[in-house]
Amino acid sequence: MSNYPFNYILLATEHTEFDLGAERLAFAMALRCGMILHVVFPLLSNSEYEADMPELALRDEQKVAVKITSIRNQAVALGVTVKVTVRRDTEIHSAIVAEANDSKADLIVIRRRGKPSFLSRLLVGEMVSKVIRDTSCSVLLVPRAAEFWNQHILAAVGDSPAAPSIAKTAGIIAGICGLPLTVLSVSPNEESLSKTKSLNTLNVALASSATESAKGEVRIGKPVEQTILAVSNLSADLVVVGRQRYNLMPFGNLSIMQDIAGNMDVPTLIVPA
């Protein structure tokens, strides 16, 4: 297991149409790595509601039971071992984070966004954004139509504490999957280009400790625009970025992390520093 960047994969799902991509990739990762896939079904808990309307609470539990059976049947068909936990909390994201913390998961696999809400302007869903904000482990955001990566991996690194983790993690994944890896750095202007190139060289070296396929690329411009262009040019189907502080308000400025993850139809792996 030590050869893999993640030893405990936690799929967070409500088994809706929005979770299909996350479920598909989580099964694929567990199958490829020969791991148990841990699954958490978050369930809203309200003591007053459960006491006053026990029949509705029971109905909710029965719905979850049906979904769990569906997940288990899918696992049997694919040859994947799953361990399912139902986690109750007053908020969905809190249930997921609590399960990740208690189980010491090092990767949460989750949908990119669900049903639009008041915060629908967010390119990453409100609940998912809170999971990223509150957890200490890596998070893989998966669009509904995404498939397991098989073409090219892009690691987007900047001058940040997370850069070494991004490069190393991307290098390990590229080495395991036998895929080419591009370590991308974006300079805001010509004056910063020399420093950006030096940092890129360093991060390529870090990635190269785990794979022979790593190469560097340096661009000038806005990080989000240049990253999206690079993904398109390389036909990359996995992007690795670092965790950033970000805004949950519907009319605030989005972080680079949110912008990148929300504007592409490929999985985005967010790693902590």
C-alpha positions as CSV (number, residue, x, y, z in Angstrom):
1,M,0.0,0.0,0.0
2,S,2.9,2.3,0.7
3,N,3.5,2.7,-3.1
4,Y,0.2,4.5,-3.4
5,P,-0.4,8.2,-2.5
6,F,-3.6,7.2,-0.7
7,N,-4.2,4.3,1.6
8,Y,-7.8,5.0,2.8
9,I,-10.3,6.1,0.1
10,L,-13.6,7.5,1.3
11,L,-16.4,7.9,-1.2
12,A,-18.9,10.4,0.0
13,T,-22.2,9.9,-1.8
14,E,-25.9,10.4,-1.5
15,H,-26.3,8.1,-4.6
16,T,-28.0,10.7,-6.7
17,E,-27.5,11.5,-10.4
18,F,-24.9,14.1,-9.3
19,D,-22.8,11.4,-7.6
20,L,-22.4,9.0,-10.5
21,G,-19.0,10.3,-11.6
22,A,-17.6,10.2,-8.1
23,E,-18.9,6.6,-7.6
24,R,-17.5,5.5,-10.9
25,L,-14.0,6.9,-10.2
26,A,-14.0,5.7,-6.6
27,F,-14.7,2.1,-7.7
28,A,-12.1,2.3,-10.4
29,M,-9.4,3.6,-8.0
30,A,-10.3,0.8,-5.4
31,L,-10.2,-1.8,-8.1
32,R,-6.9,-0.7,-9.6
33,C,-5.2,-0.4,-6.2
34,G,-6.7,-3.5,-4.7
35,M,-8.1,-1.5,-1.8
36,I,-11.3,-1.6,0.3
37,L,-13.5,1.2,-0.8
38,H,-15.0,3.0,2.3
39,V,-18.3,4.7,1.6
40,V,-20.1,7.3,3.8
41,F,-23.7,8.1,3.3
42,P,-24.4,11.4,5.1
43,L,-27.8,11.6,6.6
44,L,-29.3,14.8,8.1
45,S,-30.2,14.4,11.7
46,N,-32.8,16.5,13.6
47,S,-33.8,15.2,17.0
48,E,-37.1,17.2,17.1
49,Y,-38.0,16.0,13.6
50,E,-37.2,12.4,14.5
51,A,-39.2,12.6,17.7
52,D,-42.2,14.4,16.3
53,M,-42.4,12.5,13.0
54,P,-40.8,9.1,13.4
55,E,-42.5,7.7,10.4
56,L,-40.8,10.2,8.1
57,A,-37.4,9.5,9.8
58,L,-38.0,5.8,9.2
59,R,-38.8,6.5,5.5
60,D,-35.6,8.4,5.1
61,E,-33.7,5.4,6.6
62,Q,-35.4,3.0,4.3
63,K,-34.5,5.2,1.3
64,V,-30.8,5.1,2.4
65,A,-31.0,1.3,2.9
66,V,-32.1,0.9,-0.7
67,K,-29.3,3.1,-2.0
68,I,-26.7,1.2,0.1
69,T,-28.0,-2.1,-1.4
70,S,-27.5,-0.6,-4.8
71,I,-23.9,0.4,-4.0
72,R,-23.1,-3.0,-2.6
73,N,-24.6,-4.8,-5.7
74,Q,-22.5,-2.6,-7.9
75,A,-19.4,-3.4,-5.9
76,V,-20.0,-7.2,-6.2
77,A,-20.5,-6.9,-9.9
78,L,-17.1,-5.0,-10.2
79,G,-15.2,-7.2,-7.8
80,V,-14.7,-4.4,-5.3
81,T,-14.9,-4.8,-1.5
82,V,-16.9,-1.9,0.1
83,K,-17.5,-0.9,3.7
84,V,-20.5,1.4,4.1
85,T,-21.2,3.7,7.0
86,V,-24.2,5.9,7.5
87,R,-23.2,9.1,9.3
88,R,-25.8,11.4,10.9
89,D,-25.2,15.1,11.5
90,T,-27.1,18.3,11.4
91,E,-25.3,19.2,8.2
92,I,-24.3,17.0,5.3
93,H,-20.8,18.3,5.0
94,S,-20.2,17.9,8.7
95,A,-21.1,14.2,8.5
96,I,-18.6,13.7,5.7
97,V,-15.8,15.6,7.4
98,A,-16.4,13.8,10.8
99,E,-16.3,10.4,9.1
100,A,-13.0,11.3,7.3
101,N,-11.5,12.5,10.5
102,D,-12.6,9.5,12.6
103,S,-11.4,7.0,10.0
104,K,-8.2,8.9,9.2
105,A,-9.0,8.9,5.5
106,D,-6.4,10.5,3.3
107,L,-8.7,10.9,0.3
108,I,-12.3,11.9,0.0
109,V,-13.9,11.3,-3.4
110,I,-16.9,13.5,-3.9
111,R,-19.1,15.0,-6.6
112,R,-18.2,18.5,-7.9
113,R,-21.6,19.9,-7.3
114,G,-25.2,18.8,-6.8
115,K,-28.6,20.4,-7.3
116,P,-28.3,24.2,-7.8
117,S,-29.1,26.4,-4.8
118,F,-28.9,30.0,-3.7
119,L,-25.1,29.6,-4.0
120,S,-25.5,28.1,-7.5
121,R,-23.0,30.7,-8.9
122,L,-20.3,28.7,-7.1
123,L,-18.6,26.5,-9.7
124,V,-18.0,24.0,-6.9
125,G,-21.2,23.1,-4.9
126,E,-21.8,24.7,-1.5
127,M,-21.8,21.4,0.4
128,V,-18.6,20.3,-1.4
129,S,-16.9,23.6,-0.8
130,K,-17.5,23.2,2.9
131,V,-16.0,19.7,2.9
132,I,-12.8,21.1,1.2
133,R,-12.7,23.9,3.6
134,D,-13.1,21.8,6.8
135,T,-11.2,18.6,6.0
136,S,-7.5,18.1,6.4
137,C,-7.1,15.4,3.7
138,S,-7.0,15.4,0.0
139,V,-10.3,15.7,-2.0
140,L,-11.0,14.5,-5.5
141,L,-13.8,16.5,-7.1
142,V,-15.5,14.5,-9.9
143,P,-17.9,15.9,-12.5
144,R,-20.8,13.6,-13.4
145,A,-19.5,12.5,-16.8
146,A,-15.9,12.1,-15.8
147,E,-14.1,8.8,-16.4
148,F,-10.9,7.4,-14.8
149,W,-7.9,9.2,-16.2
150,N,-5.9,7.4,-19.0
151,Q,-4.3,10.2,-21.1
152,H,-2.3,12.9,-19.3
153,I,-2.0,14.3,-15.8
154,L,-1.5,18.1,-15.2
155,A,-0.1,19.4,-11.9
156,A,-0.8,23.1,-11.5
157,V,1.8,24.6,-9.1
158,G,2.4,28.1,-7.9
159,D,4.7,29.7,-5.3
160,S,2.8,28.2,-2.4
161,P,3.5,25.8,0.5
162,A,1.3,23.2,-1.3
163,A,3.6,23.1,-4.4
164,P,5.8,20.2,-3.2
165,S,2.8,18.1,-2.2
166,I,1.1,18.8,-5.6
167,A,4.3,17.7,-7.5
168,K,5.0,14.6,-5.4
169,T,1.4,13.4,-5.4
170,A,1.0,14.0,-9.2
171,G,4.3,12.2,-9.8
172,I,3.2,9.1,-7.8
173,I,-0.1,8.9,-9.6
174,A,1.6,9.3,-13.0
175,G,4.1,6.6,-12.2
176,I,1.5,4.1,-11.0
177,C,-0.8,4.8,-14.0
178,G,2.0,5.0,-16.5
179,L,0.9,8.3,-17.8
180,P,2.7,11.5,-18.9
181,L,2.8,14.3,-16.4
182,T,3.2,18.0,-17.0
183,V,4.0,20.3,-14.1
184,L,2.6,23.7,-15.0
185,S,3.6,27.0,-13.5
186,V,2.1,30.4,-14.6
187,S,4.0,33.6,-14.3
188,P,1.9,36.8,-14.0
189,N,4.3,38.8,-16.1
190,E,7.8,38.8,-17.8
191,E,9.4,40.3,-14.6
192,S,8.5,37.2,-12.6
193,L,9.3,34.7,-15.3
194,S,12.8,33.8,-14.1
195,K,11.6,33.0,-10.6
196,T,8.6,31.0,-12.0
197,K,11.0,28.9,-14.2
198,S,13.2,28.1,-11.2
199,L,10.3,27.0,-9.1
200,N,9.0,24.9,-11.9
201,T,12.3,23.2,-12.3
202,L,12.3,22.4,-8.6
203,N,8.8,20.9,-8.7
204,V,9.5,18.9,-11.8
205,A,12.5,17.4,-9.9
206,L,10.2,16.5,-7.0
207,A,7.7,14.8,-9.4
208,S,10.5,13.0,-11.2
209,S,11.4,11.1,-8.0
210,A,8.3,9.1,-8.6
211,T,8.0,9.0,-12.4
212,E,10.2,9.3,-15.4
213,S,7.5,11.0,-17.4
214,A,7.5,14.4,-15.8
215,K,8.1,17.5,-17.8
216,G,7.7,21.2,-17.0
217,E,5.8,23.9,-18.7
218,V,5.9,27.6,-17.9
219,R,3.3,30.1,-19.2
220,I,2.7,33.8,-18.8
221,G,-0.8,35.1,-18.0
222,K,-3.7,34.4,-15.6
223,P,-3.4,31.1,-13.8
224,V,-7.0,29.9,-14.4
225,E,-7.0,30.7,-18.1
226,Q,-3.6,29.2,-18.7
227,T,-4.4,26.1,-16.8
228,I,-7.6,25.5,-18.7
229,L,-5.7,26.0,-22.0
230,A,-3.0,23.6,-20.9
231,V,-5.6,21.0,-20.0
232,S,-7.1,21.3,-23.5
233,N,-3.8,21.3,-25.3
234,L,-2.5,18.3,-23.5
235,S,-5.9,16.4,-23.4
236,A,-5.3,16.1,-19.7
237,D,-7.9,14.1,-17.8
238,L,-6.7,14.7,-14.2
239,V,-5.6,18.0,-12.7
240,V,-3.8,18.2,-9.4
241,V,-4.0,21.5,-7.5
242,G,-3.4,22.8,-4.0
243,R,-6.0,23.8,-1.4
244,Q,-6.7,27.5,-1.0
245,R,-8.8,29.8,1.1
246,Y,-12.0,30.7,-0.8
247,N,-15.2,32.5,-0.7
248,L,-18.6,30.8,-0.1
249,M,-20.6,33.9,-0.8
250,P,-22.5,33.8,-4.1
251,F,-21.2,37.2,-5.3
252,G,-17.7,37.1,-4.0
253,N,-14.5,36.4,-5.9
254,L,-13.8,32.8,-6.5
255,S,-10.4,31.2,-5.7
256,I,-8.1,29.9,-8.4
257,M,-8.8,26.4,-7.1
258,Q,-12.6,26.8,-7.4
259,D,-12.2,28.4,-10.8
260,I,-10.0,25.7,-12.2
261,A,-12.1,22.8,-10.8
262,G,-15.4,24.4,-11.8
263,N,-14.5,25.2,-15.4
264,M,-13.3,21.8,-16.6
265,D,-15.0,18.5,-17.1
266,V,-12.2,16.5,-15.7
267,P,-11.5,15.3,-12.1
268,T,-9.6,17.8,-10.0
269,L,-7.5,16.5,-7.1
270,I,-7.0,19.0,-4.3
271,V,-4.1,18.3,-2.0
272,P,-3.2,20.1,1.2
273,A,0.2,21.7,1.9
